Amino acid sequence: MSIYQALVDRLQTVDGISRIQKTNEAMIQPKANESWVRPTLLRAESTGRTKGVNGYLMQKGLLRIDLFTTKGTGEADQLSQAIRNAFPERGDGSQIAVGTNFLSVLNAWVENGREDGAQYLTPIFVRWQMPER
């Protein structure tokens, strides 16, 4: 399983999202009054954690989740917080299995939204890291 798929699987646990527009899939025209998300994986440069024979690299990155809701419904606040809460920074939920490794959620936040055509766009970011072993 890829990092992207593991993060998208977690995103699918959020109630109220009717569609997830994944990377490299044909764009589906949103229906009227449909809330949907577009997750994009943004990788950062890996960093060395230790040196020597037992050394390993730490993969790092962001998942940018663009939340699209209908303007004027007030849905954006509720859904963006539900998405943000699906990626807790501490406790059991902060670890996501990716094959035999575990990805750690470092933090998650919601940025200011804006109008985007007939919809309202709210960006949500999830910062993660995972050891390369």
C-alpha positions, 0 to 999 in steps of 0.5 A, a space after each residue: 500500500 502506498 502512503 497516498 492510499 493509506 492517507 486517502 483510506 483514512 480520509 474515507 472514514 469522514 462522514 459527509 464527503 460524497 466523493 474523493 477525487 483522487 490524483 490521476 483519475 478522470 475528473 467527474 463534474 460535481 453535482 449541485 450541492 455536493 461536497 467533495 475533496 481532492 487530496 494531493 500528496 506533497 513530498 518533502 526531502 527525506 532526512 537522515 535519522 542516524 548514521 552508520 549500519 543502522 541508519 535510516 531515512 525519514 520520509 516527510 511530506 504533506 497531504 493537501 486536502 481541498 474541500 469543496 462545498 456549496 457556497 452559503 451552506 455553512 458546511 465548510 466549517 463542519 466538514 473541514 473540522 471533521 477532516 482535520 479531526 480524522 488525522 489526530 496528532 497524538 494517541 492511537 489515531 496518529 499512526 497509520 499503517 503503510 505496509 509493514 511501516 507506520 506513518 505518523 501524523 505530526 499535525 493537521 490544520 485548516 486554512 482560510 477558505 475562499 470562493 471558487 466559482 459556484 463552490 467554496 474551497 477550504 484547504 486542509 493540510 496534514 503533515 506526516 513522516 514515516 521511516 524508510 526501512 
